[in-house]
Amino acid sequence: MARPSRAQGRITRGTTGVNRLRRMDRWIAAHPALRTAVDPLVVDLGYGASHRTPLELLERLRRVRDDVRVVGIEIDPDRVAAALPFAREGLDFRQGGFEVPGDARPAVIRAANVLRQYDEAEVAAAWATMLARLQPGGMLLEGTCNEVGRVASWVGLRAAAPAAAGRAAVPPGPETLTIALHLDSLGGPESPEGPSVVAERLPKALIHRNVPGERIHALLRELDAQWATHAPLATFSARQRWIAAVQGLRAVGWPVRDGVARWRLGELTLPWAAVAPGD
């Protein structure tokens, strides 16, 4: 495979793990960008030192779209060479970076645990480059998780969409923030302080903004407060306690999206505007 002359990005640690990105995969599987795409092409950008995460992504998404195709993209040629023997129908590997090489435009790009290793000042340019490669109506998921995938968060970014009858053009950019946690771990050795354990795994655009005066800091403080308030529900389950905490967030004015069906999975999604960094 020829090396692209202008791969954008740099080689990062490439840490991978079996089942690590399951929470992100589940969210992609439910997203309209995949379910309604005419061409359900999905890119796993920066998949790391193993072919495992693109393969898991393909297997999970085929439960909802049997015609999905996944392409794993890595900037390190040695990692691509190591993954190529595992290519199969619907799964391929390619060398490249944020420019997302290829002729077809993906419906979804997942960039997990990639920008975490960059500077915050580099995030906007990387987002713009990836968003420009999406098909209209496409989605970029960019975020991070811990080593076993029990603590995760990501930004959902929309592709540009042209104006249509009765609808204005949609500019590209961040749309949502999602927090996803393994609820039975909360309050245990991994996260004794409660849901704000996610502070260490926020997307790069937010991880340095968890300070007084920033929206993300206010969100995590209130989420912990609601978690503590509803501690008696732990008698029934961590899931019931979490659902009550999320309902409490909504009751005090946070624009929480979705409903119990998603909350019971340990998810919390809000509009980006609710948590975006201050000027």
C-alpha positions as CSV (number, residue, x, y, z in Angstrom):
1,M,0.0,0.0,0.0
2,A,1.4,3.4,-1.1
3,R,1.9,5.9,1.7
4,P,-0.3,9.0,1.3
5,S,1.8,12.1,0.6
6,R,-0.2,14.4,2.9
7,A,-1.6,12.3,5.7
8,Q,-2.7,14.8,8.4
9,G,-1.9,14.0,12.0
10,R,0.9,12.2,13.8
11,I,1.4,8.8,15.3
12,T,0.0,8.4,18.8
13,R,0.2,5.6,21.3
14,G,-2.3,3.4,19.7
15,T,-3.6,1.7,22.8
16,T,-6.5,-0.6,22.1
17,G,-8.5,-3.1,24.0
18,V,-11.1,-5.7,23.4
19,N,-14.6,-4.3,23.9
20,R,-13.2,-0.9,24.9
21,L,-15.4,1.2,22.5
22,R,-18.7,-0.7,23.0
23,R,-20.5,2.4,24.4
24,M,-19.5,4.5,21.4
25,D,-20.5,1.7,19.0
26,R,-23.9,1.4,20.6
27,W,-24.5,5.1,20.2
28,I,-23.5,5.1,16.6
29,A,-25.8,2.1,15.9
30,A,-28.8,4.2,17.1
31,H,-27.9,7.4,15.3
32,P,-29.9,8.5,12.3
33,A,-26.7,9.3,10.4
34,L,-26.1,5.6,10.1
35,R,-29.7,4.3,10.0
36,T,-30.9,6.6,7.2
37,A,-27.7,6.8,5.2
38,V,-27.9,5.8,1.5
39,D,-24.3,4.7,1.7
40,P,-23.6,3.4,5.2
41,L,-19.8,3.8,5.1
42,V,-18.3,4.1,8.6
43,V,-14.6,5.1,9.3
44,D,-12.8,4.1,12.4
45,L,-10.1,6.8,12.4
46,G,-6.9,6.2,14.4
47,Y,-7.9,2.6,15.3
48,G,-4.5,2.0,16.9
49,A,-2.2,-1.0,17.2
50,S,-4.8,-3.7,16.6
51,H,-7.5,-4.4,14.0
52,R,-9.9,-5.2,16.9
53,T,-11.9,-2.0,17.2
54,P,-12.8,-1.7,13.5
55,L,-13.9,-5.4,13.5
56,E,-16.0,-4.9,16.6
57,L,-17.6,-1.8,15.1
58,L,-18.5,-3.8,11.9
59,E,-20.0,-6.6,13.9
60,R,-22.1,-4.3,16.1
61,L,-23.4,-2.0,13.3
62,R,-24.4,-5.0,11.1
63,R,-27.0,-5.8,13.7
64,V,-28.9,-2.7,12.5
65,R,-27.5,-2.2,8.9
66,D,-26.4,-5.4,7.2
67,D,-25.0,-3.4,4.3
68,V,-22.6,-1.3,6.5
69,R,-19.0,-1.1,5.5
70,V,-16.2,-0.1,7.9
71,V,-12.8,1.3,6.9
72,G,-10.1,1.5,9.6
73,I,-7.7,4.4,9.0
74,E,-4.3,4.7,10.7
75,I,-1.4,7.1,10.0
76,D,1.2,4.5,11.0
77,P,2.0,2.3,8.0
78,D,3.2,-0.6,10.2
79,R,-0.2,-0.7,12.0
80,V,-2.0,-0.8,8.6
81,A,0.3,-3.6,7.4
82,A,-0.5,-5.6,10.6
83,A,-4.3,-5.2,10.2
84,L,-4.6,-6.0,6.4
85,P,-4.6,-9.8,6.9
86,F,-7.8,-9.3,8.9
87,A,-9.6,-7.5,6.1
88,R,-12.8,-9.2,4.9
89,E,-16.1,-8.4,3.1
90,G,-17.2,-5.1,4.6
91,L,-14.0,-4.4,6.4
92,D,-10.9,-2.7,5.0
93,F,-7.8,-0.8,6.3
94,R,-6.1,2.2,4.8
95,Q,-3.3,4.6,5.7
96,G,-4.1,8.2,6.3
97,G,-5.1,10.8,8.9
98,F,-7.7,13.5,9.5
99,E,-8.1,14.0,5.7
100,V,-9.8,10.6,5.6
101,P,-8.5,9.3,2.3
102,G,-10.9,7.5,-0.1
103,D,-13.3,8.2,-2.9
104,A,-16.5,7.7,-1.0
105,R,-17.7,10.0,1.7
106,P,-18.5,8.3,5.0
107,A,-21.8,8.6,6.8
108,V,-20.0,8.3,10.2
109,I,-16.4,8.9,11.3
110,R,-15.4,7.7,14.8
111,A,-12.2,9.2,16.2
112,A,-11.8,7.6,19.6
113,N,-8.9,8.4,21.9
114,V,-7.0,10.3,19.1
115,L,-7.3,14.0,19.9
116,R,-6.8,13.3,23.6
117,Q,-3.1,13.1,22.7
118,Y,-3.1,16.5,20.9
119,D,-3.2,20.1,22.2
120,E,-6.5,21.7,22.7
121,A,-5.6,24.4,20.1
122,E,-5.4,21.7,17.4
123,V,-8.9,20.4,18.0
124,A,-10.9,22.8,15.8
125,A,-8.8,22.3,12.7
126,A,-9.0,18.5,13.1
127,W,-12.7,18.7,13.5
128,A,-13.1,20.8,10.4
129,T,-10.9,18.5,8.3
130,M,-12.9,15.4,9.2
131,L,-16.3,17.1,8.9
132,A,-15.5,18.2,5.4
133,R,-15.1,14.6,4.4
134,L,-18.6,13.5,5.6
135,Q,-21.6,13.0,3.3
136,P,-24.5,15.4,3.9
137,G,-26.3,14.4,7.1
138,G,-23.2,12.6,8.3
139,M,-21.9,12.5,11.9
140,L,-18.4,12.7,13.5
141,L,-18.1,11.1,16.9
142,E,-14.9,12.3,18.7
143,G,-14.1,11.5,22.2
144,T,-12.3,9.3,24.7
145,C,-12.7,6.5,27.3
146,N,-10.8,4.7,29.9
147,E,-8.8,1.6,29.3
148,V,-11.7,-0.8,29.8
149,G,-14.4,1.4,28.3
150,R,-16.4,1.9,31.5
151,V,-16.0,5.7,31.5
152,A,-16.5,7.5,28.2
153,S,-17.6,10.8,26.7
154,W,-17.8,12.1,23.2
155,V,-18.8,15.0,21.1
156,G,-21.3,14.4,18.3
157,L,-20.6,16.7,15.4
158,R,-22.8,17.2,12.3
159,A,-21.8,17.6,8.7
160,A,-22.9,20.5,6.7
161,A,-26.3,20.1,5.0
162,P,-27.5,22.3,2.1
163,A,-30.8,24.2,2.3
164,A,-33.9,22.3,1.3
165,A,-37.5,23.1,0.9
166,G,-38.7,24.8,4.1
167,R,-35.3,24.1,5.8
168,A,-32.3,26.4,6.2
169,A,-28.8,25.2,5.5
170,V,-27.1,23.5,8.4
171,P,-23.5,24.6,9.2
172,P,-21.0,21.9,10.3
173,G,-20.0,21.8,13.9
174,P,-20.5,20.2,17.3
175,E,-24.1,19.3,18.2
176,T,-24.0,17.2,21.4
177,L,-22.0,16.0,24.3
178,T,-22.6,12.5,25.6
179,I,-21.4,10.9,28.9
180,A,-21.6,7.1,29.1
181,L,-20.8,5.3,32.3
182,H,-20.8,1.7,33.7
183,L,-23.3,2.4,36.4
184,D,-22.4,-0.4,38.7
185,S,-18.9,0.9,38.9
186,L,-20.0,4.3,40.3
187,G,-19.1,4.6,44.0
188,G,-16.7,1.7,43.7
189,P,-12.9,1.7,43.5
190,E,-12.9,3.0,39.9
191,S,-15.0,6.0,40.6
192,P,-15.6,6.7,44.4
193,E,-16.5,10.3,43.7
194,G,-19.5,9.5,41.5
195,P,-20.3,10.5,37.9
196,S,-17.7,13.3,37.8
197,V,-15.1,10.6,37.3
198,V,-15.7,11.3,33.7
199,A,-13.8,14.6,34.1
200,E,-10.6,12.6,33.4
201,R,-12.0,11.3,30.2
202,L,-13.7,14.4,28.7
203,P,-13.0,15.1,25.0
204,K,-10.0,17.3,24.4
205,A,-12.1,20.4,23.7
206,L,-13.5,20.2,27.3
207,I,-11.0,18.4,29.5
208,H,-9.1,21.5,30.5
209,R,-12.3,23.5,31.0
210,N,-13.4,21.6,34.1
211,V,-12.8,24.7,36.2
212,P,-15.1,27.2,38.0
213,G,-16.9,29.5,35.6
214,E,-17.1,26.9,32.8
215,R,-20.3,25.2,31.8
216,I,-18.9,21.7,31.9
217,H,-17.7,22.2,35.5
218,A,-21.2,23.3,36.5
219,L,-22.7,20.3,34.8
220,L,-20.4,17.8,36.6
221,R,-21.0,19.5,40.0
222,E,-24.7,19.3,39.6
223,L,-24.6,15.7,38.3
224,D,-22.7,14.7,41.4
225,A,-25.1,16.5,43.6
226,Q,-28.1,14.8,42.0
227,W,-26.3,11.4,42.3
228,A,-25.8,12.1,46.0
229,T,-29.4,13.3,46.5
230,H,-30.7,10.0,45.1
231,A,-28.4,7.7,46.9
232,P,-31.3,5.9,48.7
233,L,-32.3,4.5,45.3
234,A,-29.1,2.5,45.2
235,T,-31.1,0.0,47.3
236,F,-33.0,-0.9,44.1
237,S,-30.1,-0.5,41.6
238,A,-27.5,1.9,40.3
239,R,-29.6,2.2,37.2
240,Q,-32.6,3.6,39.1
241,R,-30.3,6.0,41.0
242,W,-28.9,7.2,37.7
243,I,-32.2,7.7,36.0
244,A,-33.4,9.8,39.0
245,A,-30.2,11.8,38.9
246,V,-30.7,12.6,35.2
247,Q,-34.3,13.5,35.8
248,G,-33.1,15.8,38.6
249,L,-30.7,17.5,36.2
250,R,-33.6,18.2,33.8
251,A,-35.8,19.5,36.6
252,V,-33.2,22.1,37.6
253,G,-32.9,23.4,34.0
254,W,-30.3,21.4,32.2
255,P,-31.5,20.6,28.6
256,V,-31.1,16.8,28.9
257,R,-32.0,14.9,25.7
258,D,-33.6,11.5,25.1
259,G,-35.5,9.6,27.8
260,V,-35.3,6.6,30.1
261,A,-34.6,4.1,27.3
262,R,-31.2,5.8,26.8
263,W,-30.6,6.9,30.4
264,R,-30.9,3.3,31.7
265,L,-27.8,2.5,29.6
266,G,-25.8,4.9,31.7
267,E,-25.9,7.7,29.0
268,L,-26.5,11.4,29.4
269,T,-26.7,13.6,26.3
270,L,-27.0,17.4,26.2
271,P,-26.8,20.0,23.4
272,W,-23.2,21.2,22.9
273,A,-24.3,24.8,23.6
274,A,-25.0,23.7,27.2
275,V,-21.4,22.7,27.9
276,A,-19.4,24.6,25.3
277,P,-16.2,26.3,26.5
278,G,-16.6,30.0,27.4
279,D,-14.9,32.7,25.3
